Amino acid sequence: MDVIGSKNNQEKRLNILIMPSWYFSYKRDNVTAGIFHYEQAIDLQKYCNVAVYYPFDQTVKAVMKHEDRGILTYRSEFHRKERIRNRVRIFKTFQQIKKEFQPDIIFAHVANEVGKYAAFLSSFYHIPLVLMEHSSTEVSLADKVGYYISKYVYEHCDYIACCSENLQNNLRGFFPKLDFHVVYNGIQPANIMQASVKNYRAGESVNIVIVGAFYSLDIKGYQFLLPAMRQVLDKGYKAVLHIIGDGVYREHFMKIAMELGLEKECIFYGDCPREKVYEIVSQMDFFVSASIVECSGVSVQEAMLLGKPVLVTKSGGANSLVTEDTAIVVDKGSTKALADGLEEMIRRYRDFDTEKIKEYAESKFEISHISRQYMQIFRELVS
């Protein structure tokens, strides 16, 4: 059924309130935090009325309502040590949102974060709640507190969307009586790239790229990938690893790269806007994800959308997104497995069909396709 084209859908545009667990603050102290939620809001606006409510903004006072780059946005003051006051602010802000925006659906992201507030508001005001879960069970259900918060939220949801089959299966293992569905993260199309003459490729080498923030010492697997690169180079292969991402541990891994003698074979770009990420990745020969734990893998989806074959570890979410025609999959947490995978991909990357990889990614992950899936869900909940 064409959700958007039916007569009933044209009669009334639904009001969808997105509640993200992370988002860029009013002062823009991190310009990439929450960019996924902003892009989702922009695309959903083709089909419905959208507002974003970010209840965790530490850069505003009281409540702020403003038009933020085309999106009606509410923000409320938040301080980690003011637990009671935070709850009062969230409740009062939502009263204002309900009066002014009149949401038909609350669309929250991550149970253990904003989800617990959204579940209460949904129950109190009798507004259907759709939850998109991005957090891995290794993180969200690591202790009893996380388990019971998540259980409360999931039990109060009208629809729970998981960003990968792996996450769906894991959550079913913990909560077998609840319904979990798969709706992938929506990915921006390749046409967001601007025309550019800049060349990011390094000479005649095989150009490899990874996109992963340095917010942990172990999760993204750099501690295995960098030594694996050393092993591949020592076998005589000419390759350069382009590394996109920032975080508190970036200098730590830059130092490791230097100690391994990889200062010329590892290029660290830091944090980049989405357009530049696409521009760099589009010029590479293949993409690598070395993660230990991955709930999904947006950067893997983006690389495939750009037609790049991918080398991924068995981190959970990322390897559940790929096929034999798009990727090579190796064991996680192993320098040898990554080195063998890199060597195989260097030999085989030209054998992958770029157009088939693009077609696969577009049919499964392209953002407008995902928005239409959500519109189907929203319509069914309010019908």
C-alpha positions, -999 to 999 in steps of 0.1 A, spaced: 0 0 0 13 35 -9 10 52 25 17 87 12 -5 85 -18 -38 75 -3 -67 99 1 -69 95 38 -32 104 42 -37 137 23 -66 148 46 -45 152 77 -8 155 83 2 138 115 21 157 142 52 137 151 73 147 181 108 133 180 126 130 214 163 122 208 187 110 235 215 130 221 213 161 200 234 192 192 230 218 220 217 253 214 253 266 216 264 240 190 293 228 211 292 196 192 279 200 156 277 163 148 259 151 179 224 141 169 228 149 133 211 116 125 179 128 144 180 161 126 183 145 92 154 121 101 133 151 112 140 169 79 131 139 58 99 130 78 87 166 72 79 156 36 51 135 50 40 149 83 45 178 107 76 174 129 89 189 161 120 179 180 121 180 218 156 177 233 152 176 271 189 173 279 203 206 268 228 220 293 233 252 274 199 268 278 179 282 307 144 270 315 126 263 282 135 273 247 113 271 216 129 281 182 130 273 145 163 254 141 174 251 105 138 243 94 127 222 124 105 234 152 126 227 182 120 227 220 148 225 245 147 223 283 174 230 308 191 199 322 217 194 349 229 159 358 228 166 396 193 180 396 173 148 391 140 161 405 142 195 389 150 178 356 119 157 357 98 188 366 112 207 337 105 179 313 69 175 324 63 213 322 79 216 288 58 187 275 27 205 288 37 234 266 44 211 236 11 193 240 -8 226 240 11 242 211 21 213 189 -5 186 198 16 156 190 -2 125 176 28 103 181 58 105 204 88 91 186 117 85 211 152 72 206 168 48 231 149 33 260 175 38 287 180 75 280 151 97 268 128 66 265 120 65 303 107 100 302 88 94 269 72 63 283 58 82 313 46 111 291 30 87 267 11 69 295 1 101 313 -13 118 282 -24 87 263 -3 94 232 11 65 213 48 59 217 72 46 190 107 38 202 137 34 180 164 14 198 200 21 189 217 10 221 233 -25 222 222 -49 249 258 -51 261 255 -15 271 218 -9 279 212 -41 298 246 -44 315 232 -41 350 199 -46 368 190 -9 367 194 -7 330 174 -39 326 144 -28 346 144 7 331 144 -8 296 118 -34 305 95 -6 318 100 14 286 95 -15 262 63 -26 280 49 9 276 57 12 238 32 8 211 59 -1 186 96 -9 191 119 -5 162 154 -20 162 182 -8 139 194 -42 130 184 -79 131 212 -86 155 197 -61 181 162 -75 175 174 -110 182 193 -100 213 163 -81 227 140 -110 221 163 -131 241 159 -108 271 122 -100 266 106 -130 248 70 -118 254 75 -84 237 74 -76 200 105 -61 184 107 -51 148 135 -41 124 136 -6 109 170 4 97 187 37 103 179 60 74 209 70 53 214 102 33 216 97 -4 249 102 -22 237 134 -39 243 154 -7 280 156 -19 291 189 -34 311 190 -66 347 190 -56 380 187 -73 399 178 -41 417 145 -42 419 126 -10 436 95 -24 472 87 -15 494 80 -45 493 46 -61 484 28 -28 452 9 -20 431 35 -2 412 21 28 388 42 50 373 38 85 347 61 101 346 57 139 347 81 168 374 78 195 351 78 225 365 45 239 398 27 240 384 -6 228 349 -5 212 359 6 176 387 -19 174 416 5 165 438 -14 189 436 -44 165 433 -25 132 465 -5 135 488 -35 141 469 -53 114 478 -25 90 515 -29 100 514 -66 93 499 -61 58 525 -34 50 553 -57 62 541 -83 36 548 -58 9 514 -44 1 511 -6 -5 481 7 14 470 38 33 443 39 60 422 71 61 406 75 96 376 98 100 365 106 136 373 125 167 372 119 204 392 120 236 413 90 226 423 102 191 457 113 202 463 80 220 458 61 188 478 86 167 507 79 191 502 42 186 502 47 148 535 66 151 550 39 173 541 13 147 558 34 120 524 42 103 527 80 103 527 81 65 502 52 61 475 65 85 458 98 78 437 112 107 410 137 95 393 143 128 356 151 129 341 159 95 307 170 83 286 144 65 293 159 31 330 156 36 327 121 49 309 111 18 334 129 -4 364 111 12 347 76 13 336 79 -23 372 81 -34 384 51 -14 389 15 -26 371 -1 3 358 5 38 366 -13 71 348 -16 104 369 -32 131 344 -28 160 341 -51 190 305 -42 196 282 -25 171 245 -22 175 241 -13 138 267 5 117 256 37 100 290 42 85 289 7 70 255 15 55 269 48 41 299 31 25 277 6 7 254 34 -4 285 49 -21 292 15 -37 322 5 -16 329 -31 -6 333 -34 32 354 -54 55 335 -59 88 341 -78 120 315 -100 137 305 -72 160 268 -79 159 249 -52 141 274 -43 114 278 -78 100 241 -83 100 238 -55 75 259 -70 48 258 -98 23 284 -120 5 281 -96 -25 289 -65 -4 314 -76 22 341 -98 37 334 -107 74 361 -116 99 363 -124 136 363 -95 160 390 -87 185 418 -102 165 447 -85 148 454 -116 127 418 -118 115 418 -82 105 452 -85 88 440 -116 68 408 -97 59 427 -66 48 450 -88 26 420 -106 11 401 -74 4 432 -57 -12 433 -87 -36 396 -88 -42 380 -53 -39 380 -49 -77 358 -80 -80 329 -65 -62 301 -50 -83 299 -13 -73 264 -8 -88 250 -39 -71 263 -27 -38 247 7 -43 214 -9 -53 214 -31 -23 220 -2 1 195 21 -15 167 -5 -14 173 -12 23 187 19 40 180 51 19 164 77 43 131 84 23 125 46 22 128 44 59 106 75 65 78 59 45 81 28 67 77 50 98 47 68 82 30 34 78 36 26 115 24 60 126 -8 58 105 -16 24 118 -12 35 154 -36 64 151 -62 48 128 
